[in-house]
Amino acid sequence: MSDWTWEYEPNAREVVGGLSENERAAVEDVAGRIAEAVGVRRIGHPFDIRESASGVRTYAEGHVMVWYQEGHRDDTVLILRVQCLGDSE
């Protein structure tokens, strides 16, 4: 388990405000897995101020697509935008 966490940027209302509870839970599951994967990928890479944040990246899983940025300084994945193609139920 890594020390990486995730959060909505700028806030949950702006990013997932119109989604159902099931869609929001699916987004949060994906966000957690992204944070874990980034933490594993960054093992052994010391912080370098020249790369304090990644560019915007995308990841899709099932009916969820997430746009995110890696904040290397704070070990945080910033969830910038999401799109859900239907509820998972």
Stockholm file with secondary structure:
# STOCKHOLM 1.0

chainA/1-89         MSDWTWEYEPNAREVVGGLSENERAAVEDVAGRIAEAVGVRRIGHPFDIRESASGVRTYAEGHVMVWYQEGHRDDTVLILRVQCLGDSE
#=GR chainA/1-89 SS CCSCEEEESSCHHHHHTTSCHHHHHHHHHHHHHHHHHHHHHTTTCCCCGGGSBCCCEEEEETTEEEEEEEETTTTEEEEEEEEESSCCC
#=GC SS_cons        CCSCEEEESSCHHHHHTTSCHHHHHHHHHHHHHHHHHHHHHTTTCCCCGGGSBCCCEEEEETTEEEEEEEETTTTEEEEEEEEESSCCC
//
